[in-house]
């Protein structure tokens, strides 16, 4: 998911998206550890998407405190 798409979301939607991505990442990690995951590149993509969400949430948090 692109950062420009994430910037259009509200803070609540962004938090929900982050939680959803974290859950999906957890499930993929479990599949990877049991040898059932075929697309291992998806792990890195999800990890980056979670980081993008968290970065935007942090930016918004800092903007409101200033």
Order of alpha helices (4+ residues) and beta strands (2+ residues): alpha-alpha-alpha
